[in-house]
């Protein structure tokens, strides 16, 4: 499944998340994506589902006193 396949680039904008002056790309459906910090803004009518990632490859450790 490809998201935004009918959407086209419109302009560069400042990113509200990282403060870059032109890393946020705005598209015709209204969504925006910052190529600096990966901040994403949904477009018109989009619903974003939360994605929870876990790191099962990490080794648990006890903090030293």
DRENVEXSE-291700 format. One record per atom (N, C-alpha, C, O): z, x, y. Coordinates in steps of 0.02 Angstrom, whole numbers, plus 50000, padded with zeros to 5 digits. Last residue first. Example, Ala and Ser with C-alpha at 12.3 -4.5 7.8 and 13.67 -1.06 7.14 Angstrom:
BEGIN
503545064249888;503575068449947;503945064550002;504025067050057;503905066049716;503905061549775;503905066049835;504235071249834;
***
This chain:
BEGIN
520955123950078;521495122750127;521585128650173;522015128550217;519275119050044;519825123950040;520335122550094;520165120350149;518655103949970;518745108450028;519335113150017;519825111349985;517765103449818;518385101949852;518455106549912;518325112549905;516115096949786;516595102549793;517215100049829;517185095149866;514745091249689;515355089749726;515825095749728;515915099249678;513095095849715;513685097249674;514305095649714;514385098349769;511645085549723;512175089249756;512775090149709;512935085749669;510715077349666;510675084449648;511215088649681;511255094649669;510775064949718;511095065849653;511095073249632;511445075049585;510855058449862;510695065149838;511075066349773;511655068449775;510055043449914;510635047049888;510405053749862;509835054549841;509535032750042;509385038449999;510035041549976;510515042250015;509055016950081;509635021150070;509435026650021;509205025249966;508215008750203;508125012750143;508725017350137;508885021150183;508034992650269;508424998750267;508305002250200;508294999050147;506484986450322;507024986150274;507384992850273;507064998150277;505824978550462;505984985050432;506574984150384;507094981450403;504494968450499;505194968550478;505314975150441;504944976950396;503404964750633;503584968850576;504334968350562;504744967750608;503014957850747;503114954150685;503304958250625;503354955550570;502334971650822;502394964450827;502454961250758;502014961850716;503124986450754;502654982850796;502784975450796;503304973250771;504574997150759;504134992250727;503684988750778;503854988250837;504685014250785;504795007750817;504325002750785;503715003850785;505435028950729;504945023750717;505155017350753;505735015350750;505555046650741;505805040050762;505255034950753;504665036250768;505225059750712;505075054650662;505385047850678;505455043650633;505265069250811;505895067750777;505825062450722;506315060750690;503835071050837;504335076350845;504955075050802;505145079350762;503075060150828;502895065550783;503365071450790;503305076350753;503615043850829;503695050350862;503555055850812;503875056250759;502735028850837;502995034050793;503025040650831;502535042850861;502665011050856;502665017750884;502975022650835;503415020850797;501724995650856;502195000450827;502125007250859;501595008950886;500734987650914;501374988350948;501854993350917;502344995150950;499494987750864;499934982350840;500634982850870;501064978850853;498934999250923;498724992650945;499154986950920;499184981750953;500265011650951;499675008950917;499545001750938;499984998450967;500895026751020;500905019351021;500245016850992;499715019651007;501815040850980;501145037850980;501215030350976;501575027850932;502865051751060;502835045151030;502125042451037;501865041751092;502815063651132;502745064051059;502685057151025;502485056850967;502975066151270;502375062851246;502275063151170;501715062851146;504235071251303;503865067651355;503245064151329;502995059551362;505715068251205;505085071751217;504665067851266;504715061651270;506885061551173;506765063351242;506125067251256;506015069451312;507215056351051;507295063651060;507165066051131;507305071751148;507145042151074;507635045151029;507755052551043;508325054751046;506115038251156;506795036551176;507325039851133;507905040351154;504765048351200;505165045851144;505875044351167;506205048651195;503395043851306;504025047451295;504405044351237;504375038251226;501765041751226;502315039551270;502915044151260;502955047751211;499995040651207;500615044351197;501125041951247;500955040351304;499025026251150;499235031351198;499855035051175;500195032851128;498365020251036;498235018051104;498405023651153;497985025651194;497665020150872;498055023650922;497855021250992;497265020251007;497585004750780;497265010750810;497715013650864;498085010050897;497784996250626;498044998050691;497715004450716;497585009050677;497494993450499;497054990550549;497264992350620;496954990050668;498494999550427;497815002050418;497324999150468;496805002050480;499914998450426;499564999250489;498835001450481;498565004850525;500225005350265;500465001750323;500015003250383;499755008750389;499565003150107;499515007050168;499745002750227;499484997350238;500005004249941;500005000050000;500005004450062;500415009050068;
***
